């Protein structure tokens, strides 16, 4: 009787008791849980034809010391080698394109790992709890170090982050207590929540100027904070943590952002003086500063984060400057700040709608409101909403979960619609006077009916995940115009609109040119076959500007 259960080319399970296992030829896939819990196996050799290793395939093979991975391997699924406690080294072959979550989690004796450049992303918790990991070669080309990727890798003393990485996500290096040296690449944009938390020996770090956001507690209980002798820990213009004695705090000029939780839970602070250089206050920046009585916000402040002044019990008055563009959910929740409430609507200075807790079949937001805060309508029941001309921003999750909402008109002045702004408003009819706003992720859910006016033309578009209708590519062109990216460009199905995009945006910079250049020749051929009038019709959405349109047509004629 064979020790292997094989279905077609998939190895379903192993029934033997050998310590050294050679998988037979002809197998192309190791099935989910095929060797699950086989703690007696010490070595496994996979044949050349294996391309895929399934979920939990070797989870709990506690005695596994080594495994031979073939050069044709392409993917490894979630938890495949989790808790393989005796595994000391892993070399993934060139050609690998996918690795799932927690693949090597809790491989306590794993010391070395090599990942090829063909691998374009890592999985969450890839090496979590690999206490013995000392050496890792990461692939060039990855953009993220995922959440908890190296969490509690307590022997990891140094690591080279590839130049392509733009984000270190939440808890990526949490608990790496031996980490002393890490090189962050130029081009890095974000350090996630608790990214270097409890990295005790990390006393210095060179954060590149490209970083625009540092998450809450990114350096909590790390050597960077514990060894700081200054009143303020400041990295690339972001005030990461206040370490002073309280009382009246004067933040130095040059600070551009107050970071998440920078002053949180400091009950000894009475007054905060912010310099004119500050444009952003992060999430929960001053949460539970229970003695805080006075804050003077600078004239150029643009964003106040979620819960920024929540539970500031003595903060009775605060004036928001006219420069504010975004206000996070619950920014002043349970604080003493007395903003005017009328008919369930809380507004600050008549310009910033913070929340609405009433119920109304038809709600008219008063004129003068410029910004609707994040989650402003999340706790109300409204079936129809009229928004005022002059409104600029609809915040993240503003109308989320309001399945009762059936009709709303967005004025032409709206320039930003936040992430999930209308999520769950399934079947709602949303009229858009001038579709030029920047869109957040999932701003409109599947099932939304959009009535758009574009260059005098009425478009009726129903979203179903594929955005089907005769006007579908007009909407996609709008999305592309708001955020020109390869992903949004590829979402345009009609070749006519792809060519329109190629002509209109070519020459706007390296980011666009990289994936539009090859379409110029096609665009010229299209114009020649369809005629200039057809090309002009495709381009005439009021998105690109008449001057640019004429330049494109002139360019096409000359070619």
C-alpha positions in Angstrom: 0.0 0.0 0.0 1.4 3.4 -1.0 2.2 6.0 1.7 0.8 8.7 -0.5 -2.8 9.6 -1.3 -2.7 11.2 -4.7 -5.7 12.6 -6.7 -4.6 13.4 -10.3 -1.4 15.4 -9.8 -2.3 16.6 -6.2 -0.8 14.9 -3.2 -3.8 14.9 -0.8 -2.2 13.3 2.3 0.8 11.3 3.6 0.0 8.1 5.5 3.5 6.8 6.2 5.8 7.1 9.2 9.2 7.6 7.5 11.5 10.3 8.9 12.9 11.0 5.4 10.2 11.5 2.7 10.6 11.7 -1.0 7.4 12.8 -2.8 7.0 10.8 -6.0 7.3 12.3 -9.5 4.2 13.5 -11.3 2.9 15.5 -8.3 2.4 19.2 -9.2 0.6 20.3 -6.0 0.9 19.6 -2.3 -2.6 19.7 -1.0 -4.0 21.6 2.0 -2.9 19.8 5.3 -1.2 17.0 3.3 1.5 16.6 6.0 -0.3 18.4 8.8 1.1 17.5 12.3 3.6 14.9 11.0 6.1 15.7 13.7 8.2 12.6 13.1 9.4 13.8 9.6 12.9 15.2 9.5 13.5 15.8 5.8 11.2 16.2 2.8 12.3 16.2 -0.9 9.8 17.6 -3.4 10.1 16.6 -7.1 10.8 19.1 -9.9 7.2 19.3 -11.0 5.8 20.7 -7.8 4.5 24.2 -8.4 2.1 24.8 -5.5 2.1 24.1 -1.7 -1.3 24.4 -0.1 -2.6 25.8 3.1 -1.3 24.3 6.3 0.5 21.6 4.2 3.3 21.1 6.7 1.9 22.9 9.8 3.1 21.2 13.0 5.9 19.2 11.4 7.9 19.9 14.5 10.8 17.6 13.7 11.3 18.9 10.1 14.9 20.1 9.8 15.2 20.7 6.1 13.1 20.6 2.9 14.2 20.6 -0.7 12.0 23.1 -2.7 12.1 22.6 -6.5 13.0 25.3 -9.0 9.6 25.2 -10.5 7.7 26.1 -7.3 5.5 29.2 -7.8 3.3 29.6 -4.8 3.0 28.7 -1.1 -0.3 29.3 0.7 -1.2 30.4 4.2 0.4 28.7 7.2 2.2 26.1 5.0 5.2 25.7 7.3 3.8 27.1 10.5 5.3 25.6 13.8 8.0 23.7 12.0 10.1 24.3 15.1 13.3 22.4 13.9 13.6 24.1 10.5 16.8 26.0 10.4 17.1 27.5 6.8 14.7 28.1 4.0 15.6 29.1 0.4 12.8 29.9 -1.9 13.6 29.3 -5.6 13.7 32.0 -8.2 10.4 32.1 -10.0 8.3 32.1 -6.9 5.4 34.6 -7.3 3.2 34.2 -4.3 3.5 33.5 -0.6 0.6 33.5 1.8 0.1 34.6 5.4 2.0 33.2 8.4 3.9 30.8 6.1 6.9 30.4 8.5 5.2 31.6 11.7 6.6 30.1 14.9 9.5 28.3 13.3 11.5 28.9 16.4 14.9 27.7 15.2 14.8 29.2 11.7 18.0 31.2 11.4 18.3 32.1 7.7 15.8 32.8 4.9 16.3 33.7 1.3 13.5 35.2 -0.8 14.0 35.7 -4.6 13.3 38.9 -6.6 10.5 37.2 -8.5 8.4 37.4 -5.3 6.7 40.8 -5.4 5.0 40.7 -2.0 5.2 39.1 1.4 2.4 37.8 3.6 1.1 39.0 6.9 3.0 37.5 9.8 5.4 35.7 7.5 8.1 35.3 10.2 6.1 36.1 13.4 7.5 34.3 16.4 10.6 33.1 14.6 12.7 33.8 17.7 16.0 32.5 16.2 15.9 34.4 12.8 19.2 36.2 12.3 19.6 36.6 8.6 17.0 37.5 5.9 17.3 38.4 2.3 14.2 40.3 1.1 13.3 40.5 -2.6 13.9 43.7 -4.6 10.6 45.1 -5.9 8.3 44.6 -2.9 6.4 47.7 -1.9 5.4 46.7 1.6 6.7 45.0 4.7 3.3 43.5 5.8 1.7 43.7 9.3 3.5 41.6 11.9 5.9 40.3 9.3 8.9 40.1 11.7 7.0 40.3 15.0 9.0 38.9 17.9 12.0 37.9 15.8 14.1 38.5 18.9 17.4 37.5 17.4 17.2 39.7 14.3 20.1 42.2 14.8 20.0 44.0 11.4 18.1 44.0 8.2 18.4 45.7 4.8 15.0 47.0 3.5 14.8 47.0 -0.3 14.8 50.4 -2.1 11.3 49.6 -3.5 9.6 49.5 -0.1 7.1 52.3 0.5 5.3 51.1 3.7 6.3 49.3 6.9 2.9 48.2 8.1 1.5 47.8 11.6 3.8 45.9 14.1 6.1 44.9 11.3 9.1 44.7 13.7 7.3 44.6 17.0 9.4 42.9 19.7 12.6 42.7 17.6 14.6 43.2 20.8 18.1 42.6 19.2 17.5 45.0 16.3 20.2 47.6 16.3 20.7 48.5 12.6 18.0 49.0 10.0 18.4 50.9 6.8 15.2 52.6 5.6 15.1 53.4 1.9 14.6 56.8 0.3 11.0 56.6 -1.1 9.6 55.1 2.1 6.3 56.8 2.8 4.8 55.3 6.0 5.7 53.7 9.3 2.7 51.8 10.6 1.2 51.5 14.1 3.7 50.0 16.6 6.1 49.3 13.8 9.2 49.3 16.0 7.4 48.9 19.3 9.6 47.2 22.0 12.7 47.3 19.8 14.8 47.9 22.9 18.3 48.1 21.3 17.2 50.3 18.4 18.5 53.6 19.8 18.9 55.5 16.5 17.1 55.5 13.2 17.5 57.6 10.1 14.0 58.2 8.8 14.1 59.5 5.1 12.4 62.8 4.2 9.9 60.9 2.0 8.0 59.6 5.0 4.7 61.4 5.4 3.1 59.4 8.2 4.3 57.8 11.3 1.6 55.6 13.0 0.6 55.5 16.7 3.2 54.1 19.1 5.6 53.4 16.2 8.5 53.6 18.7 6.7 52.8 21.9 9.0 51.1 24.5 11.9 51.2 22.0 15.4 52.6 22.4 14.5 55.5 20.2 12.1 56.9 22.8 13.8 55.5 25.9 17.1 57.1 24.9 15.7 60.5 23.8 16.8 63.3 26.1 14.8 66.0 24.4 11.4 67.4 25.3 10.1 66.4 21.8 10.9 63.4 19.7 10.7 64.7 16.2 11.4 62.7 13.0 11.2 64.3 9.5 9.0 67.2 10.9 6.6 64.9 12.7 6.2 65.3 16.4 6.2 61.6 17.4 6.1 61.9 21.2 6.0 64.6 23.8 8.4 63.7 26.7 8.4 67.0 28.6 7.1 68.0 32.1 3.6 69.3 31.1 2.1 72.6 32.0 2.3 75.1 29.1 3.7 73.4 26.1 5.2 75.4 23.2 5.7 73.2 20.2 8.8 74.5 18.2 8.4 76.0 14.8 9.2 73.7 11.8 6.9 70.9 13.0 4.6 70.0 10.2 2.5 67.4 11.9 1.5 66.3 15.5 1.7 62.5 15.3 -0.9 60.0 16.4 -1.1 59.8 20.3 1.8 62.3 20.6 0.3 63.9 23.7 -2.3 61.3 24.6 -3.1 60.6 28.3 -1.0 63.5 29.6 -3.1 64.8 32.4 -0.5 67.5 33.4 -0.8 69.6 30.2 -2.8 72.9 30.6 -2.1 74.7 27.4 -0.8 73.9 23.9 0.7 76.5 21.6 1.0 75.2 18.0 3.3 76.9 15.5 2.1 78.1 12.1 4.1 75.3 10.4 1.7 72.6 11.7 -0.8 71.5 9.0 -2.0 68.2 10.5 -3.0 66.9 13.9 -3.0 63.1 14.1 -5.4 60.6 15.4 -5.9 60.8 19.2 -3.1 63.3 19.4 -4.4 64.9 22.6 -6.9 62.2 23.8 -7.6 62.3 27.5 -5.5 65.4 28.2 -8.0 66.0 31.0 -6.4 69.2 32.2 -6.0 70.9 28.8 -7.9 74.2 28.8 -6.6 76.1 25.9 -5.3 75.3 22.3 -4.6 77.8 19.7 -4.8 76.2 16.2 -2.6 77.6 13.4 -4.1 79.3 10.4 -2.7 76.8 8.0 -4.0 73.7 9.7 -5.7 71.3 7.2 -6.5 68.1 9.0 -7.6 67.1 12.5 -7.5 63.4 13.1 -9.9 60.9 14.6 -10.5 61.5 18.3 -7.8 64.2 18.3 -9.2 66.1 21.3 -11.6 63.4 22.6 -12.1 63.3 26.4 -10.4 66.7 26.9 -12.8 67.5 29.8 -11.7 71.1 30.4 -11.3 72.2 26.8 -14.3 74.5 26.7 -13.6 76.5 23.6 -11.6 76.0 20.5 -11.6 77.9 17.2 -11.1 76.0 13.9 -9.3 77.9 11.2 -10.7 78.4 7.7 -8.0 76.2 6.3 -9.5 73.0 7.6 -10.1 70.4 4.9 -10.6 67.1 6.9 -12.0 66.3 10.3 -11.8 62.8 11.7 -14.6 60.9 13.5 -15.2 62.0 17.1 -12.4 64.6 16.9 -14.0 66.4 19.9 -16.1 63.6 21.4 -16.7 63.9 25.1 -14.6 67.0 25.3 -16.0 70.2 26.9 -15.9 72.1 23.6 -19.4 73.5 23.1 -20.2 73.5 19.4 -23.6 74.6 18.3 -26.2 71.8 18.0 -29.5 72.4 16.2 -32.1 69.7 15.2 -29.6 67.0 16.0 -26.8 68.6 13.8 -23.5 69.6 15.5 -21.6 72.3 13.6 -18.4 74.2 14.4 -18.6 77.8 13.4 -21.2 77.0 10.8 -18.6 75.6 8.5 -17.7 72.1 9.8 -20.5 69.5 10.2 -19.2 67.2 12.9 -22.2 64.9 13.5 -25.9 64.4 13.0 -27.8 62.2 15.5 -31.4 63.0 14.5 -33.8 61.3 12.2 -35.3 62.9 9.2 -36.8 61.7 5.9 -35.3 64.7 4.1 -32.3 66.5 5.5 -31.1 69.8 4.2 -27.6 70.7 5.3 -27.4 74.5 5.8 -25.5 76.7 3.5 -22.0 77.7 4.6 -20.9 74.1 5.5 -17.6 73.4 3.8 -16.6 70.1 5.4 -18.6 67.0 6.5 -16.5 65.1 9.1 -15.7 61.4 8.9 -18.7 59.2 10.1 -20.9 62.3 10.5 -24.1 60.6 9.6 -23.2 57.1 10.7 -25.7 57.1 13.6 -28.8 58.6 11.9 -31.6 57.6 9.6 -31.9 59.8 6.5 -33.6 58.8 3.2 -32.8 62.0 1.2 -30.1 64.6 1.8 -29.6 68.0 0.1 -26.0 69.2 0.3 -25.2 72.9 -0.1 -23.3 74.5 -2.9 -19.8 75.4 -1.6 -19.3 72.1 0.2 -15.8 70.8 -0.5 -15.2 67.6 1.5 -17.3 64.6 2.3 -15.3 62.6 4.9 -14.5 58.9 5.2 -17.5 56.8 6.1 -19.7 59.9 6.2 -22.9 58.1 5.2 -21.6 54.5 5.7 -24.2 51.9 7.0 -27.0 54.3 6.0 -28.9 51.7 3.9 -32.0 54.0 4.2 -30.4 56.7 2.1 -32.1 56.7 -1.3 -31.3 60.0 -2.9 -28.6 62.6 -2.6 -27.2 65.4 -4.8 -23.5 66.3 -4.7 -22.8 69.9 -5.6 -20.3 70.9 -8.2 -17.9 72.3 -5.5 -17.2 68.9 -3.9 -13.5 68.2 -4.5 -13.0 65.2 -2.1 -15.2 62.1 -1.4 -13.6 60.0 1.3 -13.1 56.3 1.6 -16.3 54.3 2.1 -18.3 57.6 2.2 -21.4 56.0 0.9 -20.6 52.3 1.6 -23.7 50.2 2.2 -25.9 52.9 0.7 -27.0 50.1 -1.7 -29.5 51.2 -4.4 -29.0 54.9 -3.6 -29.4 57.5 -6.4 -26.5 59.9 -6.3 -26.5 63.0 -8.6 -23.1 64.5 -9.4 -23.1 68.0 -10.9 -19.5 67.9 -12.0 -17.5 64.7 -11.6 -14.1 65.9 -10.8 -13.7 65.0 -7.1 -10.9 62.9 -5.7 -12.3 59.5 -4.7 -11.4 57.5 -1.7 -11.4 53.7 -1.7 -14.9 52.2 -2.1 -16.5 55.6 -2.1 -19.6 54.2 -3.9 -20.8 50.7 -3.3 -22.0 48.2 -5.8 -25.6 48.9 -6.6 -25.3 52.7 -6.5 -26.9 54.6 -9.3 -24.9 57.7 -10.4 -26.5 60.4 -12.4 -23.7 62.6 -13.8 -23.6 65.7 -15.8 -20.4 65.8 -17.9 -19.9 68.6 -20.4 -23.6 69.1 -20.6 -24.3 65.4 -21.2 -26.4 63.4 -18.8 -24.9 60.0 -17.9 -26.8 57.3 -16.0 -24.4 54.7 -14.5 -25.3 51.8 -12.2 -22.4 50.3 -10.3 -22.3 46.5 -10.0 -18.6 45.9 -9.5 -18.1 46.0 -13.3 -19.8 49.4 -13.7 -22.0 48.2 -16.6 -23.8 50.7 -18.8 -23.2 52.7 -21.9 -21.5 55.3 -19.8 -19.2 53.0 -17.8 -16.0 54.1 -19.3 -16.9 57.8 -18.8 -16.9 57.0 -15.1 -13.7 55.1 -15.3 -12.1 58.0 -17.2 -13.2 60.3 -14.4 -11.6 58.0 -11.8 -8.4 57.9 -14.0 -8.4 61.7 -14.3 -8.7 62.0 -10.5 -5.9 59.5 -9.9 -3.9 58.5 -12.9 -2.5 55.1 -12.2 -1.8 51.9 -14.1 -4.5 50.1 -12.1 -7.1 52.7 -13.0 -5.9 52.9 -16.6 -6.3 49.2 -17.0 -9.8 49.3 -15.5 -11.0 51.2 -18.6 -12.4 48.5 -20.9 -13.2 50.5 -24.1 -10.2 50.9 -26.4 -11.4 54.3 -27.4 -11.2 55.6 -23.9 -7.8 54.0 -23.3 -6.5 55.9 -26.3 -8.2 59.1 -25.1 -6.4 58.7 -21.8 -3.1 57.9 -23.5 -3.2 61.1 -25.6 -4.6 63.4 -22.9 -2.1 62.4 -20.2 1.0 61.7 -22.2 3.7 64.2 -21.4 2.4 64.9 -17.9 5.3 63.2 -16.2 7.2 60.0 -15.8 4.4 58.3 -13.7 1.9 58.6 -16.6 4.3 58.3 -19.5 5.6 54.9 -18.3 2.4 53.1 -19.2 0.9 55.5 -21.7 3.8 55.9 -24.1 3.1 52.8 -26.1 -0.5 53.8 -26.7 0.3 57.0 -28.6 0.9 55.3 -31.9 -2.4 53.3 -31.5 -4.1 56.6 -30.7 -2.9 58.2 -33.9 -4.0 55.2 -35.9 -7.4 55.3 -34.2 -7.8 59.0 -34.9 -6.9 58.4 -38.6 -9.5 55.6 -38.9 -12.3 57.2 -37.0 -11.8 60.8 -37.9 -10.9 63.8 -35.8 -14.6 64.4 -34.8 -14.8 61.0 -33.2 -11.6 61.6 -31.3 -12.8 65.0 -30.2 -16.0 63.4 -28.9 -14.1 60.9 -26.9 -12.0 63.6 -25.3 -14.7 66.2 -24.7 -15.7 65.4 -21.1 -14.7 68.7 -19.6 -12.0 66.8 -17.6 -8.9 67.6 -19.6 -9.2 71.2 -20.5 -9.8 72.8 -24.0 -6.2 73.9 -24.4 -4.8 70.5 -23.8 -7.5 68.9 -26.0 -6.5 71.2 -28.9 -2.8 70.4 -28.4 -3.6 66.7 -28.6 -5.7 67.1 -31.8 -3.0 69.2 -33.4 -0.3 66.6 -32.4 -2.4 63.9 -34.0 -2.9 65.9 -37.3 0.8 66.6 -37.6 1.6 62.9 -37.2 
